[in-house]
């Protein structure tokens, strides 16, 4: 699933390329992605793009008085085609085409078996419930230890699930939660309520370092390569059976409560929750 570092890098690229241009046409190839039936994407033909911004894992296009907000779901992404010619060999299938007045094409594509891409046409991004409910964003320079402390509190909830809870902390998904917990040396199944002050401090530093570091590393990577670059950069996520880059122990795939996490049993020992 695209997470906030990749969406941020994509937003910056699209903002540089699209801001100041106008939309020639929007073709929702698969109408199921449109979540605002009373306002269709095709209605924005001719609108000027004032900017492209990220909201958690959402992408927002500022159209001067209205917004097009995009959620990639689990397997959605963007294909940018400067010449306007789709790539017939690209993975997945296009669910919408956004063409600019200069002929450039932004395809919104779904690469999974289940259609989860969604598009809203709204007055403000906060008109989308998922955006309105977002918690503090660790990529923001304003994200503080107090923000994380409010999210953790004394909740009897496993810390991996809590990190992925968008109303508690915005933009973190399955992959980066594994990376953060490995960096913080915290087991994914421990409950927030039993974390010590030292562990909470490590968790805050790891959250900020992993998320902001990933944003810096993704900048300049072509949109078509952002997902692959993310996968290649993982220290533990998706690395079950490989050696931990910190201690050399073997990374394991830990399944719990219908979820899973990749972790190092030495760096992240089990403990009572």
N, C-alpha and C positions, 0 to 999 in steps of 0.2 A: 504494500500500500504506500502511495506517495505520502511522505511526512513533511513537516514544515521546512526543513533545510532545502529539500529539492523544490518544493513549491515556491519558496522565497527566491531561489536562484532563477527559477522559471519566470516568476513575476518580474524580476529585474530585467531579464532579457526581453520579455514581451513589452515591458514599459518603454525600454529604449527603442524598440523596433516599431511599436504601434502608436505611442502617444503622439498626438497631433495629426494622425491620419483619420480618415473616415471609413465607415463600413459600407461597402458596396452591397453586400447581401449576407444573410444568415440562412442557411438551409439546414433545418433539423431533420436529418435523414431518418432518424428513429425518434418519432414523436414521444415515445415513452420517457425520454429524458427530461421533458419540459414539465416543470412542477407548478407553473403559474399559467393555467390554461386561459385566463382572461387577458393575458398579455404575452403574446408569442414572440420568440426571438426574431422572427422575420420583420417585426414591426420596427426594429432599430436600424433598418437600412437607411443610410444617409447620415447617421449619427456620428459625431466626432468623438474620438477616444481621447479623454483627458488624462488618463493614466491607468496603470494596472497595479493592483495591490494584493497583498496576501492577508488573509484573516484565518489564523490557525492553519488548517490544511485546505481551506477554501481559497479560490482565486476570484478576485473581483475586478470587473472592467468598468471604470467610471465613464459614463456616457453623457455627462453634463446634465444632471437632473434626474437621471435614472441609472441603475446598475444592472449589469449582467453578472450573476454570481454562479460560479462553477464548482461543483464537488466531483472529484475524480473517483470516489468510492474506493474499491479495493484495487482495481486494475486499469483505471482510466488514465489517459495522458494526452499530451499535445504532440501533434506532428506539424512542424513549421516548414512550409514550402515557399521560399521566396519567389520562385517562378510560377507558383500557382498550379504546378503539376503534381498530382498525388503519386505516391510510390506504390505500384501494384503489388510489390513484394513485402510491404510493411506488415508486421504482425498485427493480428486483430482486425477490427473493422471500424470504419468511420461512422460516428453517430451524429455528427454535425460538422458543417463547413462554414467557416467565417472568412469571407473574402474582402480584402481591403481595396480601396479605390486604385491602388497602384498594381493590383493583380496578385499580391502576396496572399497565400492561403494558410490559415490556421485550421487544421483539422483536429477535432476532438474525437479521440478514438477509445474504444473499449477493447482490451486485450484478454479479458477473462471469459469464462463460460457464463457468468451471471452478470446481467446489465445493472450496473450500480452508478454509472455517471448520471449526474443530475444538474439541471440548469434552471435558474430562477431569474425572472425579470422583475425588479423591485425598485422602489424609490430610494431606499438606503440598504446597505448590506445587512443591517440589524433586522430588517424585515424577514430575513431567513432565520428560522428558529435556531438552527445549529450555530450560526454566527452570533446571535444575540446571547446564547448561553455559554460562550467561550470563557474560560478562566484566564488567568494571567499567562502571558507568553514568555517563556524563558529566553527566547531570542531577543526580546526587547531589553534595552539597557536599563529600563525601569524595574525589571524583575528582581525582587529582593528576597532575602531569607524569610522575611515575614510573609511573603506571598506563598512560598512553599509550606511554611508552617501552618498557614490557614488551610491549605489543601490537605495536609496530613492530620492535624489536630490529634485527637485520641481515637481515631476511627479504627474499628475492628475490620479492616479490609486489607487484603494482600497488596503489597506495595506496587507490584507490577501492574495490577489492574487499576490501581489508583492513578499511577502515572499516565495511563492511557485514557483516563476519564476526562474528556475534553472540557467539562465544566469546572474541573479542578485545576488542570494545567493544560494549556492549549498546544496542539501541534505534535504531541509525542504519540507514536504508535508502537507496534509490536517490536520492530527492529531497534529503534533508538531506546526503548525502555530496557531492552537487554543490555545494550551498550552502556547506558547510564548506571545500571545496577552493578555491572561488572567493574566499572571504573570506581564506583563507591564502595565496592566490596560488601554488598548487601544481597542477601538471598531474595529472590523474587516472591517467595511465598510468605515472608515475614509480614505481620500486620503492622500498619503504621503506628498503632497505639504503643507498641513495645520498643520502638526505635529509641536508642539513647540520644542524648544531645550530640555526642560525637558523631554518631551515624547520621543524624539529620544534617549536621554540618557537611559531612562528606557527600551526602546525597545532593545537597544544594550545589556544591562546587562541581560535582560530576554532571549534574543536569545542565548547568550553564556552560561548562567547558565542552561537553559533547555536542550540545545543540548549536552553540555559536561557532565552535570549531568546524562542524559539518557545513554550516552556511559558508564560511570562508573557503573551505575546500571545494565547494560545488560551484562557486562563482567562476564564470568563464567556460564551464563545461557545456558543450552543445546540448540543447534540450533532448535530442534523441539519445544522448548518452548518459543523462543524469541518473536514471535508474540503475544502469549497469555500474556506474561509478560508485553509487551508494553501496551496492552489494559487495563490490571489491574492497571497500574501506572498512567493512565490519570486522571487529576484533573477535566477537564470540557469536553474534547472531548468524545463524545458518552455517556455523562451523563445527557442529557436533562431530566428534571423532578426530578432530584436529588438536594440535597442542595449543594450550593457552599462551598468548604472547607475553604474559607477565611471569608465570611460574613454571610453565612447561607441562602442567598436568593436562589430562585429556578433557576437552569440553564435552559436556553431556547435554542431551535433549531431555529436559524434565517436563513431564506431562502432569498437570494438576487441574482439577475442577473444570475439565473441558478446554483448558488452555494449555499452552506450552511455552517454555523458555529455554534458551540455550545459556548455559552458565558453566563456570569453572568451580568444581566442588572444593578446591583448595582456597581460592580467592573469596568464594562466597559460600562458606560452610552453612549447613542447615542449623537451625536453632529453634527453640520453642517460640511460638507466635502468640 
